[in-house]
Amino acid sequence: MYLELTCLTETLFISLIQNDFHLSAPVNVTISVNDFDLGGFIVNDYNEFEEDYTGEYFKENILYITAKPKDGKSVKSWGLKHGKLAAKKPNTIGFYPNEGCTLTINYE
């Protein structure tokens, strides 16, 4: 019951945001890492992950992902598919997602 209510609340919230700000429907974004033993990532300076992650985001908003390499490791490359690059720093990338967007952080 709690899970159903939580999902309904999230759906209603996304719908309200979409309607109030005249946004397109949210798209799925999947973020992964070539090897989680080498590091994880942070989504929008808020949620930290050490496993693959999929979430819904609006195409009109920039999504920021910060790589969090483990000691002695670094980002070798970023693999962005179905997204438009908006900003890039050594450990952070910002992009506008499109449907089927995937980002892979490749550590070395």
N, C-alpha and C positions, 0 to 999 in steps of 0.2 A: 504494500500500500504506500509506504513512504517513498519508494523508488518511483512509482507511478506518479505520485504527486510532485516529486522533484522534477521529473521529465516534463510534466505538464507545465509547471511553473517556468522552467527554462524556455520551453516552446513559446509560451505567452509573452515572456520578456523579450525574446528575440523578435517576435512579431510586432510588439509595440515599438521597439527601437527602429525596426525596418520601416514601419508605417510613419512614425513621427519624423524621421529624417529622410524619407523618400529614398531608401536604399534598395539595391537589388537583393534578391534572395541570397542568404549566406551560402558559401561553398565549403566543401570539405578540404582540409589541408592536413597532410600527413608529414610529420617530421621524424627523421631517423638519423642514426649515427652509424658509421661503418663498423665501429667496435666500442661498445659501452665501457669496456675496460680502460679505454683511453680518454673518455670524457662523456659529459652529458650536455644539456642545454637549458636555457631559460627562455620562456615565452613572455614577451611584452614586459620584461623586467619584473615579473611577478611569480610565475609558476616554474619550478625547477623539475626537470625530468631526467631519469636515467634509464628510460625505456622508450620505445616508439610511442608516438602520440598522434592522435587524430582529433581535430576539433573543427567547429564551424566558424567561419569568419566572413565579414562583408568584403566584397571586392573593392569597395571604395575606400577602405581603411588600410593603412600600412600596418603590416604585421612585422614586429621586430623579434628576431631570434638571436640570442647571445650564446655563443659556444662557451662551454665551461670545461676546458681541458684539464686533465689531472696533472699533477706535478711532473715536469719534464716532458710533457706532450704539447703539441700545438696543432692548429688548424692547417691542414695541407690545402684543402679546397672546399668549395661549397657547390653542391649539385642542385640547382633550382630548375624545376620543370613546371610549366603552366603557371608562371608568375612573372611579374614585371618588376625588375630591380628598381628600388627607390633610393637606397642608401647602403653603403658598405664601409665597414671599418675592419681592422684586423680580426676581431672576435665577434662582431655583430653585423647582421645583414637585415635590411628592411626591404619589404616587397609587397606589392599588391597581388593578392592571390586570384587565380581564376579556377574554374571547375577542374577538379582532379589535380590540384597543385600538390607537389611533393618537394621537400627539401631534405637533402642528405648532407650531413656534416662529415667530412672525411678528415680524420685525425691521423697524425703520424707521431 
